[in-house]
């Protein structure tokens, strides 16, 4: 029996640069692009429709996708603005993902991510996710509290939590104590 030989290490593509057209927004502050050979790039610091020079930050030959930062904006989007944070940009803070986009564009991009995730992972359309799609289910006739207690009578009003006398007296007792006692 031959010992297992470890797979040959693949060449890192970190530092390689590609000029790409930016496509749709993706989860995590990235937009999707493809190299000339069809390799998928998830590129940060970009907006859909831009043409950029992207530098690979993570990935190797044969990988399903690469991660990259836009290091030069060749053709900017109309939604691009100057980022207000001095730490925003390639190789800097990761908390400034959409500061280079106008506020309205940020909302549209984030909504597109949520919509895509709901469709892909849960099979929901935006209308259905918002609860406006017609349903074949009958409306509930019992309150959530009645459902949680077997044998409890149905109520026409929904249950809302309220403070009990025990809770109120405990709050008064603890708040009236002096810090030196």
N, C-alpha and C positions, 0 to 999 in steps of 0.2 A: 504494500500500500504506500502510495506516494504522499508525502506531507503536503498540506495545502500551502500553496505559495500565495503570498499577499498580492493583491492587485497592484499593478504598476501605478504609481502616483500620476495623477493628471496634472497637466500644466495649468498653473494659476493664470487667470486673465486679469487680475487686479492691476490697475494702472493703464490698461488698454483703453483707447478712446475710439468712439464711434460718432459719426454725424447721423442723427436720426430725426424723423418726424414723430412728434409726440401724439399718441392716441388717447384713448379714454382714461379716466381716473381709476385708480385701484385703491384697495385698502392700505392704510398705513402711511398716507402722505406721498404715495408714488403715483406716477402715470405710466401707462404701458407704451412701449415702443418696440420695434423690431430692427435688427441689424439688416444689412444687405443680404446676408445669408439666411435670414429668417429667425435668428436667435432672439428670444424674448428678453427684453430689458425692462426692469422696474426702475424708473428714473425719478429721483427726488428733485425738488426745486424747479419743477416745470409745470406747465399748464397745457391742457389739450390744444392741439393745433400749432404748437410752437415747433420750430426747428432748432435743435441744440447740438452742442458737442458734449457727449456724455462720457465720463470716465468711470470705468468699472471699479466698484468698491468691494465686491464679493462675488466669487464664482470661479469656475474652472472649465476647461475644455470638456465638452460632452454633458454639461449640466443642463437641466431642463430650462433654467432661466438664470439671468445675471442681475445683480443689483448695481445701480450706478447713480452718480450725482451729475447734474448738469453743471458743467464748469464754464460754459459760454453759451449765451442765448444769441442765436444767429438771426432768428425771426421771432420777435416777441408776440404774445397774445395781447389783444386789446384790454384784457382783464388784468394784465401785469401791472403792479405798482411797486414802488420802492418799499422794501421791508422796513418797518419802524425799528426792529430790534437789530442792534449792531452785531449780534452773535448769530444771526440767521444766515444760512448759506452753506455751501459745500464744505465738509470737514469741520463744521462748527456744531452748535447746539442742535439737538434732535427735537426740541420742543417748539420749533418755529415752522412747522411744516407748511402752512398755508399763508404765512404773512406776506408773501410776494403776490398774493391775489387780492383783488378788490373785495370788500365785504360781501357784496351780492354774489360774486363768483364763488367765494368760500362756501356760502350757503348752498348754492347749486351743486358744487362739487361734493360736499358732504352728503347732500340728499341723494345724489347719484350713487355714492358708495353704499348707503343704507339700502336703497332700492335694489341695487344689484345683488347685495348679500341676501336680502329677503327672497328675491326671485331664485337665486342659485341654491341657497341652502334650505329654504323653507317652501319653495314653490309658490310664493305669494306674489300677486301683482300689487302695485302701489295702492290701487283702489281697495283691494281685499285687505291689505295690511292696515289700512286706515279704518277698517270696520264699516265701510260704506257699501260693500258688496252685499247683494241679497243673500239670505241664508235660508236653507230648508228646515232649520231647527225651530222648534216652537220656543217662544220666550219662556224663561223660568217663571214659575208661579210662586216659588218660595224664596225667602231671603237666604243669603249665605249663612246666617247664623242658624236658621232652622235646618238647613242641610247638614250643618255640623253637629247637631244634637238629634239623635234618633228619637222619633216620637214627639218632637216639638211641633206645636201648631204652626201653620204657615202664617206669615205676616204680610200685609199689603205694603208696608213701608220697609225700606232696607235698614239693616242694623247699623248703628253707628256707635263706636265705643264712647263711653262716658266714665268719668271718675266715680269710683265707689266711695262710700263713707270711710271705709278702712284706709283707702289711699289718701283721701283728703286729710284724715286725722294724722296719718304718718307724716305727711308733708308739713303739717303745722307743728308737730312735735319736734321734728328734726331741724326745722328752720328757726324755732324759738330757743334752741340751745345756745348757750354762750360759748365762744371758742375756748374759754379757759376751763370749762367744766369737765 
